[in-house]
Amino acid sequence: MADVNTPKFDTEQKVQDWLEAVIEQDALSDFIIGADQVSESLEGHESPEFKPSFPIDYITRLGNLRAAQHVLGELHTLELVSKNSRSISREKGERLFVDLLYCARETSRFVLFEIKNQDGSAREAVTEIMAYEHETLNHTPFSSANDVMMVIVSRNFSTLLDHAITGLNSWSRRRVLCLRFEESEADPRLVVHIPTAWSAIGQKGLAVDGIVTATLSFTPSPDLDEDDIHAVCSTAAGLMVREAERSGGSGFAMVAYNHLYPGMAVSPYLILAGVVNPFSFMKRAQSEGFLENSRSPISDYILENGRTGDLSACWSWLSNDGAPPSSI
């Protein structure tokens, strides 16, 4: 006699088979719980009237919500490309067995599914799905983060997994949707899980040393008119900003005319670049009591022996030759 307490979906393969059958019927959205809440939360977070208490919480949560919404919008008209019975690698001897790989025909996007049915195996989810994403990109060079989307289906999402997925969605601009698999007496369901991975350190404002700046002054060639100078400066500032975005930095660049020229300035034009010093928040967090019970060695290192004042933002993006900003 079968044990009534034995889970129906006691292996990852059984979960995969059920998921594949649901997708084949184009009914996946019928089993997903919480998609509406994602849209509502995202609308609230993106409202101009919303003022977040902590910027890092806002940035990471917004990244996770946007990723979830992007992927949820692609879970229809899916055509099966491969499953774990065949390696997706073109190289002989390489073993890359994605659980389920689909193509959303309406948008030509690939959707990778990684299924984890045990607590221990969930730790491997990010490593595996990133490897599968890379191999997909090997077949479609120059695809963007919007072209390959990922879904992790798991019974549990540990702290380690939450932090890893948040890093992918927030800082690497990936599109990863988390679905918690819940088994009940009736049909199983997939509950949208929004990872939570942040620590409050009282980021209410910037300290005095919160912005590090460098100025590039120059005298344009006499044969350039004002429009030419504006175009050159705008291009230079745009390149700085673009390079900062590529590295994930936070800051600004602006072009200005120096009205102190020629009396007190050596040149009429300047480009001012600034970046946020990521170490500037810790000292204030300590003074306001956010770190009173902290046991983090990272906090200890930054704050120890006045080291905060010696640490500053790394912004090699400012120079084409890799020289530090002080050499400009």
N, C-alpha and C positions, 0 to 999 in steps of 0.2 A: 504494500500500500504506500503510495507516495506521501511524503511528508508535506503537510499543507503549509508549513513555515518555510519551506525551501523557496528561495526567490526564483521567479520565472526567468529572469534575466541574470543568471549567475556568472556569465562569461561575457567578455567584450564582443565576441563573435555574435552572440545572440542579440546584443544591443545593436550591433552593426547591421545584422540582417533585418531587424525591425525597422531601423532608420532607413535602410535602402528601400524597403517595401513602401514605406510612407512617402518617400520622395518620388518613387516611381508613379504613385497615384497623384502626385502634385498636391499632397495634403499636409505637407510639413507645417505650414503656418497654423493649421487647426490644432496641433499638439503643443504649440509654443505659448507659454503663459508669460505675460509681462511686457509684450511688445508695445502696447499702448502707453504703459508707464514710462518707457524709454523716450517716446516722443514728447510726453508731457514734461518730463524732467529736463529734456534738452531745450524745450521751448522756454522754460523758466530760467535755465542757466544762461541762455543766449539773449535774454531780455535786457534792453538797455537800462532798465530800472533795477536789475539784480546787482547787488553789491556783495561780492564774496568776502567772507571773514578772513580766509587764508588763501593767498594766491596759488600755492602749490596744490591745495585741495581742489581749487577751482579748475586749474589747468589739467590735472590728472583725471578728475571726474569728467570734465568736458571731453577729453580725449577718449575715455572709455565709452561714454554715451554716444559720441559721434561714430566711433567704430562699430558699436552695436547696431545703430540705426542704418549705417551703410550696408552691413552684411544682411540684416533682416530684410532690406529692400531687394536683395538678390536671390532670396530663397524660393524662387519659382522658375518655371520653365527650365529646370535643370536636366542636363543630359549627362549620363554616366560616362566618364572617360576611363576610369580605372578603379580597382579596389585592391585589397591587400593580398590577392592571389597572384599579383604580378608586379615586379619592380618597375618603377617609372623611369629609372635611369637608362640612358642609351649605352652606357659603358658596361662592358662585359665584366662580371665579377662584383659589381656594386649592387648592394641590396638596400633599396629604398622602397619600402612597402607602405604607401599611404593607405589609411583605412578606406577612405572614399574620396574620389576626386571627380568633381563635376564641372561642367561648363554652363554658365547662364547664357543661353543663346541670345536673349534680347540685348545683352550688353557685351557679349564676348568676354566675360570675366570668368576666371577659374575660381572655384570654391573648394577648399581643402577641408576635410573633416577628420579630426583625430579623436578617437573614442577611448576613454579611460574608465574602467569599471571597478578599479581597485585603488585604495588610497596610495599605496606605494608606487604604482605605475603612473599616477597623475603627475609626479615630479618630473617625469621624462617628457611630458607633453610638449613643452616649449622647444626643447632641443630637437625633437622629431619634426614638429611642424615647420620650424625654420629651415631644416634641412630639405623638407619637401618643397617649401616655397622656393628655395634657391635652385633646386633642380627644375622646377617649373620655369623659372626665369632663364635657365640655361637653354630651354627650348624657345623662349620668346624674349630675346635680348631687348633691353631698353624699355621693358614694361615698367609701369610705375606701381606704387603701393596700392593704387586704386584698381589695378588689373588682376591682382591675386588676393583673394580674401580667405580667411581662415575661421574655422569653427571648432572649438574644443568642447566636447560633450563629456562630462564627468559627474560622478556622484558627489564629489567634494572638491572644493577649491581651497587649497591650503594657503597660508600666508606667503610661502615661497612662490606658488603659482600666481597668486594675485599680484605680487610685486613684479614678477617677470612679464605678465601680460600687460600690466599698466605701463611698464617701460616701453613695450612694443607699440602700444596705442598712442601714448603721449609724446614720447621723445623720438621714436623711430618712425612714427606716422604709419604704422601698419594698421590693418583692419582685422581685428580678432574679436569674434563673438564668443561669449561663454554661455553655455547652456547646461544647467544642472539637471541630470537625469533622475527623475523620481518615479519609483515603481509603486503602483497601488493595486487594489483589487481589480479595478477596471483597467482601462488602457493606461500605459505609462504617459508621462508628460515631460516636457522640457521647459524649465523655468529659466528665464533670462537672468543671468548673474552679472552684476556690475562690480568689478573688483574694487576694493577699497585699499589704498596703499599710500598713506600720507601721515605725517607727524606735524602737529601744530607747533610752530616756533614763533608765533606772534608777529607775523609779517604785516604790521600795520602801516609801515612806511619805510623809506630808505634812511639809513644813517648818513652821517656826514661823509663817510668814505664809501657810500653805496654806489657811486658812479665814478669810474675811472675814465679820464678823457685824454685825448691827444689831439694836437692841432697841426694841420699841414698848411703852411702859408706859401704863397707863390705869386710871382709876377708874370702875367700872361704875355705872350708875344704881341708886339705892337700891331701886327697885321690882323689880329683877331678883333671882331666887333663884339658887342655885348651879347648878342644872340649866340655867337660861337662859344664865348666863354661860358655862358649858361649851359649850353649843350655838353661841353666837356666836363664841367663840374657835376652836372646831374648824372652823367655816365659814371664818373668816378665814385660818387656817393652811392649810386645804385649797385655798382660792383662790390663795394664794401658791405652793403646791407645783404646782398645776395650771398656773399661768402659767409657772413655771420649766420644767415638762415641755414645754410648747408651744414654748418658746424653745430647748430642748435643754440647759438649764443643769443643773449638778450641785450639790446642797446639801441643806438640811433646814430645817424650821420646827417649832418646839415651843412649847407653851403651858405656863406655870409660875406658881405662886403664890409671891410673894416674902415669905418669912418675916421679912425685915428690916423689913417694914411694921408699924406706922407709925413706928417709931423712926428707922430709917436709910434708908428708901425712901419715895418720894413717892406711890407707888400700890401696891396689893396684887397686881395681875396684870400679866403681861408676855408678849409674844410675841417669841421669839428666832428670828431668821432668819439663816441662814448659807449662803454659797456657796463653792465651791472656787475658789481663785485659780489660773487656768490658767498664770500666769507663774511660779508658785512652784517649779516642777519644774526649770527650766533651770539655776538656780544650783547646785543639788545635782548635776545631771547633769554640769556642768562640773567640779566638785570631785572627782567620782568617776571622771573620765576618759572619760565616754561621748562627749564632744564634742571629744576631742583631735584627731581627724582630720576633724572636720566642716568642710565648706565651704559651709554653708548661710548665706545672708545674713539669714535670719530669726533664727537663733541669734545671729549677730553683733549684730544690732540690739537684741535683748532684753537681752543681757549687756553691751553697750557702756556704758562710763562710769557704771556703777552704775544703769543705767536699770531694772533688775529691780525695785528697791524702789519706783519711781515708777509702775509698771504694776500694775493690779489688775483684778479681775473687773468686768465691766459687768453690773449687775443692776437694770435699770430695772423689772423685773417686780415689785419690792418695793412700788412706789408706784402708786396709781391715777392720779395727776396727772402722772406722768413726772418728778417731782422726785427728786434723788439721795437715797440712804439717810441721808446726814448731816443732811437737813432734817427727819427724823421726830422 
